[in-house]
Amino acid sequence: MGAMEGLMQGVQVAFSWQGILFVLIGVIAGTLIGMMPGLGPISAIAIMIPITYGMDPSVALVMMAGVYYGAVFGGSTSSILLNAPGISGTVASSFDGYPMAQRGEAGKALAIAAISSFVGGTVSVVLLMLFAPALSQVAVSFGPPQYFALMFLGLTAIASLSDGSTIKALITATIGFMAATIGIDTQTGTTRFTFGNPNLLEGIDFLVIALGLFALAEICFLILKRKDTSLGSQGDIGSLKLSKADFKEMRGPMTRQSFLGFILGVLPGAGATIASFIGYISEKRIAKKPKEFGKGSIKGLAAPETANNAATSGAFVPLLSLGIPGSGTTAVMLGAFLVLGIQPGPLLMADRPDVFWGIIASMYIGNIFLLVLNLPLIPYIAKILKIARPMLISLVAIFSLIGVYAISFSTFDLYLLLIFGVLGYLMRLFSFPAAPFILAFILGGMMEQSLRQSLTASNGDIMALISDPVSISLYIVSILSFVVPLIRNRKNNQHQQEEQNSDAS
């Protein structure tokens, strides 16, 4: 069966009244869940598994897929408006989205996020339809050495995520690596840095760190500094209209990150979080004015929003074609497949084309629904900034506490949240960037696992890490991506110093 013939069969599933209804339910539920810190798509899909008993498998899975990419689509709202990422994949969206909201452009920021998400999701669905079987072979070819090289490439972004001082960025990244090692070593079973506390045996959850370093740190900063131009103090949400210049600025990042995000999503283990960070960093590296990033740059918001939604569709490639989950959410989706009596893998396209192509076709409809529903609602969503600042601060704190407690129902995690909130405030007070901490925490565990798997498979031969063209290519790109910005910054500093000397003379 050809791609177009299979797609037509999938269209019959997706465009039936049941398909349209459950896609709509899925994307609405996912968007609302994504806006609330702590309630991500993993929890939503897990809750919906028992609800789908007795439903047609193709329709049930279409709804769950809608929850997944709807949550990624809606997760940017809390990141932009409150600096409280709803899910890990939208952390990078807060770097420039929140500064835009602070200066009275919340409506514009949400419109950019909605349009970028729509473009990234739509382009990636086209790529999914055309190249899913072929790209599944690429995903299989990535072993531990290649993943280690890919994570190493991500680490070179630390210099780009610094606010000026590379030394401070490296210090916070080191602390992030240390936090990633806490818990039980999955390979040896030994405990590391738990200090005898059983609450640390499973490590520290990402959401605890993200909400602490961003949301609670912002609350501490507002309360102690009592700044007038911050969270909730901007009554004007700004216009939703984007000019031709805005679209022109968005065009490049949306085009590049649609492809890059999809490719990273195809690789098991990478996912929307890493795609959003790499998308943000790559755009900053090639930008003519990189210093605008982190201060409300349109490109800085469009890039991660496009990349994380493209990666969401890409994650379905290994799931549908190989039966391999590429992220925590797709792992739960795999469980949903099995509960419904569907075995994803190489035979899924031939045995159940209605499921395979139905999910893909539903993504077209889902992305349109998300855009049509979210754009008109932006003025109402952005009105959250008009709430009185004391009340808004209280609401953010309450949602953060509830979101963290809902993960494990452990009061210990609440204490950790407060600790990271204080740490985030101190980091901000002394100009230590929080982004390298988050990136190092995400990549730390993956790097360690890939390194140890590579050394185990090669009997301790370190050369196994650079024994294939893919790894070597990634290392070369890593070195270039780290060295080139340093050289460019040095030249810019020399140029500015020469201009100052000429003006002085």
C-alpha positions in Angstrom: 0.0 0.0 0.0 1.4 3.4 -1.0 1.7 6.4 1.2 -1.1 8.3 -0.5 -3.4 5.3 -0.5 -2.8 4.6 3.1 -3.3 8.3 3.9 -6.7 8.2 2.3 -7.6 5.3 4.5 -6.4 7.3 7.5 -8.4 10.3 6.4 -11.6 8.2 6.5 -10.8 7.4 10.2 -9.8 11.0 11.1 -12.6 12.7 9.2 -15.4 10.6 10.5 -17.6 12.3 13.1 -16.0 10.1 15.8 -12.5 11.0 14.7 -13.1 14.7 14.5 -14.9 14.7 17.9 -12.2 12.8 19.7 -9.4 14.8 18.0 -11.1 17.9 19.3 -11.5 16.5 22.8 -7.8 15.4 22.8 -6.3 18.7 21.7 -8.5 20.8 24.0 -7.6 18.5 27.0 -4.0 18.5 26.0 -3.8 22.3 25.7 -5.4 22.9 29.1 -3.2 20.3 30.7 -0.1 21.7 29.1 -0.9 25.2 30.6 -0.8 23.8 34.1 2.6 23.1 35.7 3.0 19.5 36.8 0.2 18.0 34.7 1.9 16.9 31.5 0.9 14.6 28.7 2.2 11.5 30.5 -0.3 11.9 33.3 -3.1 12.7 30.9 -2.6 9.7 28.7 -2.2 7.4 31.6 -5.5 8.6 33.0 -7.2 8.2 29.7 -6.1 4.6 29.1 -9.0 3.1 31.3 -11.4 5.5 29.7 -10.7 4.1 26.2 -11.9 0.5 27.1 -14.4 -0.6 24.6 -13.6 2.2 22.1 -12.5 1.6 18.6 -8.6 1.4 18.8 -8.0 3.8 15.9 -10.3 6.5 17.4 -8.9 6.0 21.0 -5.3 6.4 19.8 -6.2 9.4 17.7 -7.5 11.1 20.9 -4.4 10.2 22.9 -2.2 11.5 20.1 -4.2 14.8 20.3 -3.6 15.0 24.0 0.2 14.6 23.4 0.8 17.3 20.8 -2.0 19.5 22.4 0.0 19.6 25.7 3.2 20.6 23.9 1.2 23.3 22.0 -0.3 24.7 25.2 2.7 24.3 27.4 4.1 27.6 26.2 1.4 29.7 27.8 2.6 29.4 31.3 6.2 29.7 30.2 5.5 33.0 28.4 3.1 34.6 30.8 4.4 33.4 34.2 7.9 32.1 33.6 6.5 28.8 34.9 7.1 26.0 32.3 4.1 23.7 32.1 6.2 20.9 30.6 9.9 20.4 30.1 9.6 20.9 26.3 8.6 24.6 26.8 11.4 25.7 29.1 13.4 27.3 26.3 10.2 29.2 25.2 10.4 31.2 28.5 13.9 32.6 27.6 12.4 35.2 25.2 8.7 34.7 25.6 8.6 35.9 29.2 10.7 39.1 28.5 8.2 39.9 25.7 5.3 39.5 28.2 7.2 41.7 30.7 7.4 44.6 28.2 3.7 44.5 27.3 3.8 42.2 24.3 2.1 39.1 25.8 -0.4 38.9 23.0 2.2 39.1 20.3 4.3 36.4 22.1 1.4 34.0 22.3 0.5 34.6 18.7 4.1 33.9 17.6 4.1 30.7 19.7 0.8 29.6 18.2 1.8 30.2 14.6 5.3 28.6 15.1 3.8 25.6 16.8 1.3 25.2 13.9 4.1 25.4 11.3 6.4 23.0 13.1 3.6 20.5 13.7 2.3 20.7 10.1 5.6 20.4 8.4 6.6 17.5 10.6 3.4 15.7 9.9 4.2 15.9 6.1 7.6 14.5 6.8 6.2 11.8 9.0 3.8 10.7 6.2 6.6 10.7 3.5 9.6 9.3 5.4 8.4 7.4 8.5 9.5 3.9 7.2 12.9 5.2 6.0 13.7 7.3 9.0 12.9 4.4 11.3 16.1 2.7 10.0 18.1 5.9 10.9 16.7 5.7 14.4 17.8 2.1 14.8 21.3 2.9 13.5 21.9 5.3 16.5 23.7 3.4 19.2 25.3 4.5 22.5 28.4 6.1 20.9 26.3 8.2 18.5 24.0 9.3 21.4 27.0 10.3 23.5 28.3 12.4 20.6 24.8 13.9 20.2 24.6 14.8 23.9 28.2 16.2 23.7 27.0 18.4 20.9 24.2 19.7 23.2 26.7 20.5 25.9 28.6 22.9 23.6 25.5 25.1 23.9 26.4 26.1 27.5 28.5 29.0 26.2 25.5 30.2 24.1 23.2 30.0 27.1 25.4 32.2 29.3 24.5 35.8 29.9 28.0 37.0 29.2 30.2 35.1 31.6 31.2 31.6 30.3 32.8 30.8 33.6 29.5 31.3 35.5 27.7 29.2 32.9 30.1 26.4 33.4 29.7 26.6 37.2 25.9 26.3 37.0 26.3 23.5 34.4 28.6 21.6 36.8 26.0 21.9 39.5 23.4 20.6 37.1 25.5 17.6 36.3 25.9 16.9 40.1 22.1 17.0 40.5 21.6 14.6 37.7 23.8 11.9 39.4 21.6 11.8 42.6 19.8 8.6 43.2 20.3 4.9 42.4 22.9 4.0 39.8 20.8 2.0 37.3 23.8 -0.1 36.2 25.3 -1.1 39.5 22.4 -0.5 41.9 24.5 1.6 44.3 23.2 4.8 45.8 24.9 8.1 45.0 24.7 11.4 46.9 21.5 10.5 48.7 23.1 11.0 52.2 21.0 8.2 53.6 17.7 9.9 52.6 15.3 7.4 51.0 13.4 10.3 49.3 16.4 10.8 47.0 16.7 7.2 45.8 14.8 8.0 42.6 16.7 11.2 42.0 15.2 14.7 41.6 12.3 15.2 39.2 12.9 17.7 36.4 9.7 19.7 37.2 11.0 20.4 40.7 14.1 22.0 39.4 12.4 23.8 36.5 9.6 25.4 38.6 12.1 26.1 41.4 14.7 27.9 39.2 12.2 29.8 37.1 8.8 30.2 38.8 9.7 30.4 42.5 12.9 32.3 41.8 10.8 34.9 39.9 8.4 35.1 42.8 11.3 35.6 45.3 12.8 38.2 43.1 9.5 40.2 42.8 8.8 40.0 46.5 12.2 41.0 47.7 13.0 43.5 45.0 9.5 44.9 44.6 10.0 45.8 41.0 7.1 47.6 39.3 7.7 46.2 35.9 7.4 42.4 36.3 5.0 39.6 36.8 1.4 40.8 36.6 2.4 44.5 36.6 1.9 45.0 32.9 -1.8 45.8 32.3 -1.4 46.1 28.6 -1.1 42.7 26.8 -0.3 44.4 23.5 -1.6 43.7 20.0 -1.9 40.2 18.5 -1.2 41.4 15.0 2.2 40.5 13.5 3.7 42.8 10.9 5.4 41.7 7.7 8.8 42.3 9.4 7.8 39.9 12.2 6.8 37.2 9.8 10.0 37.7 7.9 12.0 37.3 11.1 10.1 34.2 12.0 10.3 32.6 8.5 13.9 31.4 8.8 13.7 29.8 12.3 10.4 28.1 11.5 11.7 26.6 8.3 15.0 25.4 9.8 13.6 24.1 13.1 10.7 22.3 11.5 13.2 19.9 9.9 15.8 19.9 12.7 13.1 19.3 15.4 11.6 16.5 13.4 14.9 14.8 13.0 15.7 15.1 16.7 12.3 13.8 17.5 12.9 10.7 15.4 15.9 9.7 17.6 14.7 7.7 20.6 15.5 9.5 23.8 16.0 13.0 22.3 12.4 14.3 22.3 10.9 17.8 22.4 13.0 19.1 25.3 16.3 18.6 23.7 14.9 19.7 20.3 13.7 23.0 21.8 17.1 23.7 23.4 19.1 22.8 20.4 16.7 24.8 18.2 17.1 27.9 20.4 20.8 27.5 20.5 21.3 26.9 16.8 19.3 30.0 15.9 21.3 32.1 18.4 24.6 30.8 16.9 23.7 31.9 13.4 21.9 35.1 14.3 23.4 38.4 13.2 22.5 39.9 16.6 22.8 37.1 19.1 22.8 39.5 22.0 19.1 40.1 21.4 18.3 36.5 22.5 17.1 36.3 26.1 15.7 39.8 25.9 12.5 39.2 23.9 13.8 38.1 20.5 11.1 36.9 18.0 13.6 34.4 16.7 14.4 33.2 20.2 10.7 32.4 20.7 9.8 31.0 17.3 12.7 28.6 17.2 12.0 26.4 20.3 8.2 26.5 19.7 8.7 25.2 16.2 11.3 22.6 17.2 9.4 21.1 20.1 6.2 20.7 18.1 8.1 19.2 15.2 9.8 16.8 17.5 6.5 15.7 18.9 5.4 14.3 15.5 8.9 12.9 14.9 8.6 10.9 18.1 5.9 8.8 16.5 8.3 7.5 13.8 10.1 5.0 16.1 6.9 4.3 18.0 4.7 3.4 14.9 7.4 1.9 12.7 9.5 0.0 15.2 7.5 -0.1 18.4 10.3 1.8 20.2 9.2 4.7 22.5 11.3 7.7 22.0 10.3 9.6 25.1 8.4 9.1 28.4 5.1 10.1 26.8 5.5 7.7 23.8 6.4 5.0 26.3 2.9 5.5 27.9 1.5 5.6 24.4 3.1 2.2 23.7 1.3 0.9 26.8 -2.0 2.3 25.4 -1.4 0.5 22.1 -0.9 -2.8 23.9 -3.9 -2.4 26.1 -6.0 -1.8 23.0 -4.6 -4.9 21.4 -2.4 -3.1 18.8 1.2 -4.1 18.4 3.2 -1.2 17.0 6.1 -2.1 14.8 7.1 -2.9 11.2 3.9 -4.8 10.6 1.6 -2.1 11.8 1.4 -0.3 8.5 0.3 -3.5 6.7 -1.8 -5.1 9.5 -3.6 -2.0 10.8 -3.3 0.8 8.2 -6.4 2.5 9.8 -4.4 3.0 13.0 -1.1 3.9 11.4 -2.4 6.4 8.9 -5.4 7.5 11.1 -3.0 8.9 13.7 -1.0 10.7 11.0 -4.1 12.1 9.3 -5.5 13.2 12.6 -2.4 15.4 13.2 -3.4 17.5 10.2 -6.8 18.1 11.8 -5.4 18.5 15.3 -2.9 21.2 14.2 -5.7 23.2 12.5 -7.9 22.9 15.5 -5.1 24.1 17.8 -4.5 27.2 15.7 -8.2 28.0 15.2 -8.9 27.5 18.9 -5.9 29.2 20.4 -5.6 32.4 18.3 -9.1 33.7 19.2 -8.5 32.8 22.9 -5.2 34.7 23.2 -6.7 38.0 24.4 -8.6 36.1 27.1 -5.6 33.9 28.1 -3.3 36.9 28.3 -5.6 38.8 30.7 -4.0 36.7 33.4 -1.4 39.5 33.5 -4.1 41.9 34.5 -4.6 40.1 37.8 -3.3 42.1 40.8 0.4 41.2 41.3 0.0 39.9 44.9 -2.8 37.6 43.9 -1.0 36.4 40.8 2.2 35.7 42.8 0.1 33.6 45.2 -1.6 31.7 42.3 1.8 30.9 40.7 3.1 29.7 44.0 0.1 27.5 44.6 0.1 26.0 41.1 3.8 25.2 41.4 3.3 23.5 44.8 0.3 21.5 43.6 2.1 20.5 40.4 5.1 19.2 42.2 3.1 17.4 44.9 0.9 15.8 42.2 4.0 14.0 40.8 4.9 11.8 43.7 2.6 13.0 46.6 5.7 13.6 48.6 6.2 16.6 50.9 9.9 16.2 50.5 9.6 17.3 46.9 8.0 20.5 48.2 11.0 21.2 50.4 13.2 20.6 47.3 11.1 23.0 45.3 11.7 25.7 47.9 15.4 25.0 48.0 15.7 25.3 44.2 13.6 28.4 44.4 16.1 30.0 46.8 19.0 28.8 44.7 17.4 30.2 41.6 16.9 33.6 43.3 20.6 33.6 44.4 21.7 32.7 40.9 19.7 35.5 39.4 20.9 37.9 42.1 24.6 37.2 41.3 24.0 36.9 37.5 24.4 33.1 37.2 22.3 31.8 34.3 19.8 29.1 35.1 19.5 27.7 31.5 22.9 25.8 31.6 21.8 24.1 34.9 18.7 22.8 33.2 20.5 21.7 30.1 23.2 19.9 32.0 20.6 18.2 34.2 18.7 16.9 31.2 21.8 15.7 29.3 23.8 14.4 32.3 21.9 11.2 32.8 21.7 10.4 29.1 25.4 11.1 28.6 26.4 8.9 31.5 24.2 6.1 30.3 25.5 6.3 26.7 29.1 6.5 27.8 28.9 3.4 30.1 27.0 1.4 27.5 29.6 2.2 24.9 32.5 1.2 27.2 30.7 -1.9 28.3 30.1 -3.0 24.7 33.7 -2.3 23.7 35.3 -3.8 26.8 36.5 -0.4 28.0 37.9 0.8 24.7 37.5 4.6 24.7 38.1 4.7 20.9 34.7 3.1 20.4 33.3 6.6 21.0 34.9 7.9 17.8 34.9 4.8 15.6 32.2 5.7 13.1 31.6 8.6 10.7 28.4 9.8 12.5 30.1 10.2 15.8 33.1 11.9 14.3 30.9 14.3 12.4 29.0 15.2 15.5 32.2 15.9 17.4 33.5 18.1 14.6 30.2 20.1 14.6 30.5 20.3 18.5 34.0 21.8 18.3 33.0 24.3 15.6 29.8 25.3 17.4 31.9 26.0 20.5 34.9 27.7 19.0 33.2 29.8 16.2 31.1 31.9 18.6 34.1 32.6 20.9 36.1 33.8 17.9 33.2 35.9 16.7 32.7 37.4 20.2 36.4 38.2 20.5 36.4 40.0 17.1 33.3 42.0 18.0 34.9 43.0 21.3 38.0 44.1 19.5 36.0 46.0 17.0 34.1 47.8 19.7 37.3 48.6 21.5 38.8 50.0 18.3 35.7 52.2 17.8 36.0 53.4 21.4 39.7 54.2 21.0 39.0 56.1 17.7 36.2 58.1 19.3 38.4 58.9 22.3 41.3 60.1 20.0 
